[in-house]
Amino acid sequence: MALRLKSFYKYLMIVLFFGLWELACRMGILNNLFIPPFSEIVVATWNLAVSDNLMEHILISLQRAVLGFMAAIIIGIPLGFLLGGWFKYLQLALTPIVEIFSQTNPFILFHILILFLGIGELPKIAIIGWACIWPIVFNTVQGIQHVNPVVLKAGRGFGLGRFKLFYKIVLPSVSPSIFTGLRLSAGYSLFMLIAAEMMGGSSGLGWLIKSSEENYEIQKIFSAALVIAFLGMIIDLLMYAVERKFMNRVEEDILNNEY
């Protein structure tokens, strides 16, 4: 009941926000030349979907975001385990380099990638992966470093080897932190994608915003921004659903004495 009430208030605030936006524009509080009414943005979004290949731009952007996000997962999770202290010598060797790389500005790096790779798909995917990898790495490291040492000691006491100790104790314990990093990175993938498409692209939602800005099509700018916000919300909900399903499976396995 409390969860439903919380969801009700959340969606109520969203409706109130858009309602106040519409009202402020209609009453002249906001300048319609720069901030059009919300209803006009909805109509403009529909027109984009019908006549301007909006879905094609969405699919192109999502493909880039997913590829960059998957690359970050493939690299970030193993790297996080290496840096978390599970492999101490590799941790000592890699930690200084990772700290330097994590501070590198992705927008500057994007221009460097364009110089070497040209204006194509690869630099966009690479910069998305670069922006997404660090939340995954650092949250994985944090999760490993906060594994209960008493549980580890008990596992060793039951004769678990290094691999079984990792698979049956460490991995389930670290999973909540990993999913926190994944949810953060999923959001970063979309936001970094828009910036990359604005700086070097001829398709996608970022390019659509840039093109609309150059042609002073204010409604299209807000339409694309609304679609991006909606996509971000869907992505976060999907990641949350995956997290809950995975964690429920882990809890079931624990109850069945499989962990």
Residue pairs with C-beta under 8 A, 6 or more apart in sequence:
18 38
21 30
21 35
21 37
21 38
22 37
22 38
22 39
24 30
25 32
25 35
25 36
25 37
25 38
26 37
33 218
34 218
35 222
36 44
36 218
36 219
36 222
40 219
41 219
41 222
41 223
41 226
44 219
44 220
44 222
44 223
45 54
45 223
45 226
45 227
48 54
48 220
48 223
48 224
49 55
54 208
54 223
54 227
56 203
57 203
57 204
57 205
57 207
57 208
58 205
58 227
58 231
60 203
60 204
61 190
61 193
61 194
61 197
61 204
61 205
61 206
62 231
64 121
64 124
64 125
64 128
64 193
64 196
64 197
64 204
65 128
65 189
65 190
65 193
66 189
67 125
67 128
67 129
68 124
68 125
68 126
68 127
68 128
68 129
68 131
68 132
68 189
68 192
68 193
69 128
69 129
69 132
69 185
69 186
69 189
71 125
71 126
71 128
71 129
71 132
71 133
72 128
72 129
72 130
72 132
72 133
72 136
72 185
72 189
73 136
73 182
73 185
75 129
75 133
76 132
76 133
76 134
76 136
76 137
76 140
76 181
76 185
77 136
77 140
77 178
79 94
79 98
79 133
79 137
79 140
80 136
80 137
80 138
80 139
80 140
80 141
80 143
80 144
80 178
80 181
81 87
81 140
81 144
82 90
82 91
82 94
83 90
83 91
83 94
83 95
83 98
83 137
83 140
83 141
84 91
84 140
84 141
84 143
84 144
84 145
84 174
85 91
85 144
85 145
86 144
86 166
86 170
98 137
102 134
102 137
102 138
104 130
106 127
106 130
106 131
106 192
107 195
107 199
109 127
109 130
110 123
110 127
110 195
110 196
110 199
110 200
111 199
113 122
113 123
113 126
113 127
114 123
114 200
117 123
117 126
119 200
119 201
123 196
123 200
124 193
124 196
124 197
124 200
124 201
127 192
127 196
128 188
128 189
128 192
128 193
128 196
131 185
131 188
131 189
131 192
132 185
132 186
132 188
132 189
132 192
133 185
135 180
135 181
135 184
135 185
135 188
136 178
136 181
136 182
136 185
137 181
138 181
139 177
139 178
139 180
139 181
139 184
140 174
140 177
140 178
140 181
142 177
143 173
143 174
143 175
143 176
143 177
143 178
144 170
144 174
146 177
147 169
147 170
147 173
147 174
148 173
151 169
151 173
152 165
152 169
152 170
155 164
155 165
155 168
155 169
156 165
160 168
160 169
168 258
168 259
169 259
172 250
172 253
172 254
172 259
175 246
175 247
175 250
176 243
176 247
179 239
179 242
179 243
179 246
179 247
182 239
182 243
183 236
183 239
183 240
183 243
186 235
186 236
186 239
187 232
187 235
187 236
190 228
190 231
190 232
190 235
191 232
193 204
193 205
193 206
194 204
194 205
194 206
194 209
194 228
195 206
196 206
197 203
197 204
197 205
197 206
197 207
197 210
198 206
198 207
198 209
198 210
201 207
205 224
205 227
205 228
208 220
208 224
209 220
209 221
209 224
209 225
212 218
212 220
212 221
212 224
213 221
250 259
253 259
